[in-house]
Amino acid sequence: MTNLEKLYQSIANLKELGLPLHEETLKAVDNLEEELIKNEIIPRLSESIEAIITQIQRPIVLVVDYIPNESLSVRLTRKRVITDETETKQYSLAPKSKDKEKKTDKTITSAPKSSKTGLAVTFPDGTVISNRYAYETLIDVVKRVGITKVENLQLKHLGLNLVSKIKDDFYNQHELSGGYLIVSHSATVKKKQQLDEISERLKLGLKVEIA
């Protein structure tokens, strides 16, 4: 388990125990998370993409849009100016190794294809809900089923109710109507399990598939 994984596991444990995370604690978590990303994740990214990216012979800017447990989205631009630059921080992708002369010694190993991260939900009347991201499908299904009906099930995830009006300061939540929020910080397989449970407990007869 990496230090970053240990950090997230510690937060999840505190949430499940019902212990509150105060503003000072959350600020410390944010700072530690950023340091771990800078020191552990970014150097590994450099090692992974350098052999591939150096095939490009003109300057470009690649923007990676990352949502946990969803498919990566990469945008390309030739503009060197990024909007809202004050909201971003720049870290060098240069490898830590001082040996710059052995690039040809690197071996490129093809990474396995990522697992499917979409969901397709079929209702008994034939209606199918299947959006680009699994969390979008989860949200649309909950809306169609009935937000208050799902709230009343009191489904728990990461120490929180799946649907509630309580704002959490750490985990991702998306707004629903009526002031309700839904926890979207979960893997696709977990979202499928949640939808299967909703279907079973409300006797909806939904067919939930990972697409």
VMD Tcl script that draws the C-alpha trace (Angstrom):
set ca {
  {0.00 0.00 0.00}
  {1.42 3.40 -1.01}
  {1.50 6.38 1.31}
  {-1.28 7.99 -0.72}
  {-3.46 4.89 -0.34}
  {-2.71 4.88 3.39}
  {-3.88 8.49 3.63}
  {-7.19 7.74 1.91}
  {-7.70 4.59 3.99}
  {-7.12 6.58 7.19}
  {-9.75 9.13 6.16}
  {-12.20 6.35 5.27}
  {-11.64 4.73 8.67}
  {-12.34 8.00 10.48}
  {-15.51 8.51 8.43}
  {-16.77 5.01 9.18}
  {-16.17 5.59 12.89}
  {-18.25 8.76 12.69}
  {-15.40 11.06 13.72}
  {-15.69 14.59 12.28}
  {-12.95 16.07 10.12}
  {-12.44 19.68 11.16}
  {-11.29 22.43 8.81}
  {-7.75 22.35 10.18}
  {-7.55 18.58 9.66}
  {-8.89 18.82 6.12}
  {-6.34 21.51 5.28}
  {-3.56 19.26 6.58}
  {-4.95 16.37 4.51}
  {-5.00 18.53 1.38}
  {-1.39 19.60 1.92}
  {-0.20 16.04 2.55}
  {-2.13 14.72 -0.46}
  {-0.51 17.34 -2.69}
  {2.96 16.52 -1.39}
  {2.43 12.79 -1.98}
  {1.15 13.41 -5.51}
  {4.13 15.66 -6.24}
  {6.71 13.26 -4.82}
  {5.23 9.85 -5.68}
  {2.78 10.16 -8.58}
  {4.28 12.80 -10.86}
  {7.76 11.15 -11.08}
  {6.09 7.86 -11.99}
  {4.02 9.62 -14.65}
  {7.20 11.00 -16.16}
  {8.78 7.56 -16.41}
  {5.62 6.14 -17.99}
  {4.97 8.74 -20.70}
  {8.42 10.06 -21.62}
  {9.22 7.37 -24.18}
  {5.85 7.93 -25.86}
  {5.51 11.71 -25.67}
  {8.97 12.34 -27.15}
  {7.66 11.05 -30.49}
  {5.88 14.42 -30.82}
  {8.23 17.00 -32.34}
  {6.21 20.20 -31.79}
  {5.13 21.93 -28.53}
  {1.68 20.98 -27.27}
  {-0.23 21.14 -24.02}
  {-2.02 18.02 -22.81}
  {-4.65 18.48 -20.10}
  {-5.67 15.33 -18.24}
  {-9.16 15.45 -16.76}
  {-9.18 12.86 -13.99}
  {-12.26 11.75 -12.08}
  {-11.60 8.92 -9.58}
  {-12.76 5.52 -10.84}
  {-13.82 6.89 -14.24}
  {-12.19 6.84 -17.66}
  {-9.44 9.39 -18.25}
  {-10.16 12.28 -20.58}
  {-7.22 14.02 -22.29}
  {-7.53 17.36 -24.10}
  {-4.92 18.70 -26.51}
  {-4.18 22.33 -27.33}
  {-1.35 24.28 -28.92}
  {-2.10 27.34 -26.80}
  {0.45 28.04 -24.10}
  {-1.95 30.07 -21.96}
  {-4.19 28.21 -19.52}
  {-7.35 29.89 -18.23}
  {-7.52 30.28 -14.46}
  {-3.80 29.71 -14.13}
  {-3.93 30.91 -10.52}
  {-5.95 27.81 -9.71}
  {-3.24 25.48 -10.97}
  {0.24 24.54 -9.84}
  {2.98 23.44 -12.18}
  {5.26 20.53 -11.35}
  {8.12 19.31 -13.50}
  {7.69 15.91 -15.09}
  {11.44 15.46 -15.38}
  {12.61 12.15 -13.89}
  {14.60 12.30 -10.68}
  {17.40 10.22 -12.20}
  {20.46 12.25 -13.20}
  {21.36 9.80 -15.93}
  {20.02 11.55 -19.03}
  {22.06 9.64 -21.60}
  {20.45 6.20 -21.49}
  {17.00 6.90 -22.89}
  {17.45 4.23 -25.54}
  {17.88 1.61 -22.81}
  {14.27 1.98 -21.70}
  {11.91 -0.85 -22.36}
  {8.29 -0.03 -23.15}
  {5.82 -2.54 -21.81}
  {2.26 -2.32 -23.07}
  {-0.13 -1.68 -20.23}
  {-3.20 -3.89 -20.04}
  {-6.43 -2.37 -21.24}
  {-8.31 -0.60 -18.48}
  {-11.40 -2.31 -17.21}
  {-14.74 -1.09 -18.42}
  {-16.00 1.84 -16.39}
  {-19.46 2.53 -17.79}
  {-22.85 1.38 -16.58}
  {-25.99 0.46 -18.51}
  {-29.24 0.23 -16.57}
  {-32.34 -1.21 -18.22}
  {-35.79 -0.65 -16.71}
  {-38.64 -3.15 -17.11}
  {-40.36 -0.82 -19.61}
  {-37.30 -0.96 -21.88}
  {-35.83 2.41 -20.90}
  {-32.02 2.31 -20.89}
  {-29.84 4.77 -19.01}
  {-26.16 4.63 -19.98}
  {-24.05 7.79 -19.81}
  {-20.39 8.39 -20.52}
  {-19.47 8.18 -16.84}
  {-20.80 5.68 -14.34}
  {-21.58 8.36 -11.76}
  {-23.81 10.14 -14.29}
  {-25.76 6.92 -14.84}
  {-26.09 6.41 -11.07}
  {-27.44 9.95 -10.67}
  {-29.97 9.64 -13.52}
  {-31.23 6.29 -12.23}
  {-31.68 7.67 -8.71}
  {-33.59 10.64 -10.11}
  {-35.87 8.38 -12.15}
  {-36.45 5.98 -9.26}
  {-37.09 8.81 -6.81}
  {-34.53 10.65 -4.69}
  {-36.47 10.40 -1.43}
  {-37.13 6.69 -2.00}
  {-33.40 6.05 -2.29}
  {-32.67 8.29 0.69}
  {-35.09 6.29 2.84}
  {-33.09 3.13 2.12}
  {-30.22 4.66 4.15}
  {-27.55 3.03 1.99}
  {-24.13 3.56 3.55}
  {-20.87 4.23 1.73}
  {-17.60 5.47 3.27}
  {-19.44 6.19 6.49}
  {-21.95 8.43 4.69}
  {-25.48 7.97 3.45}
  {-25.44 7.48 -0.32}
  {-28.16 10.13 -0.66}
  {-28.65 12.84 1.94}
  {-28.67 16.60 2.50}
  {-25.43 16.50 4.47}
  {-22.44 18.04 2.70}
  {-19.16 16.19 3.15}
  {-15.91 18.13 2.92}
  {-13.73 15.26 1.70}
  {-15.54 12.87 -0.60}
  {-17.02 13.73 -3.98}
  {-20.74 14.49 -3.93}
  {-23.01 15.67 -6.71}
  {-26.06 17.86 -6.30}
  {-29.52 16.48 -6.87}
  {-32.75 18.44 -6.72}
  {-34.31 19.54 -3.43}
  {-30.97 20.12 -1.74}
  {-30.02 16.45 -1.84}
  {-26.48 15.20 -2.48}
  {-25.22 11.83 -3.68}
  {-21.82 10.27 -2.89}
  {-20.08 9.45 -6.17}
  {-16.64 8.48 -4.80}
  {-16.66 4.78 -5.64}
  {-15.53 2.32 -8.28}
  {-17.89 1.34 -11.07}
  {-18.37 -2.13 -9.59}
  {-19.46 -0.51 -6.31}
  {-21.95 1.70 -8.13}
  {-23.35 -1.44 -9.77}
  {-23.73 -3.06 -6.34}
  {-25.53 0.04 -5.07}
  {-27.94 0.04 -8.01}
  {-28.53 -3.70 -7.63}
  {-29.40 -3.16 -3.97}
  {-31.69 -0.24 -4.78}
  {-33.44 -2.39 -7.39}
  {-33.80 -5.35 -5.06}
  {-35.05 -3.43 -2.03}
  {-37.50 -1.33 -4.02}
  {-38.48 -4.29 -6.23}
  {-37.73 -2.36 -9.44}
  {-36.52 -5.23 -11.62}
  {-33.56 -3.26 -12.98}
  {-30.91 -4.91 -15.13}
  {-27.56 -3.33 -14.22}
  {-24.53 -4.08 -16.39}
  {-20.97 -2.81 -16.55}
  {-20.49 -1.59 -20.11}
}
mol new
graphics top color blue
foreach p $ca { graphics top sphere $p radius 0.5 }
foreach p [lrange $ca 0 end-1] q [lrange $ca 1 end] { graphics top cylinder $p $q radius 0.2 }
display resetview
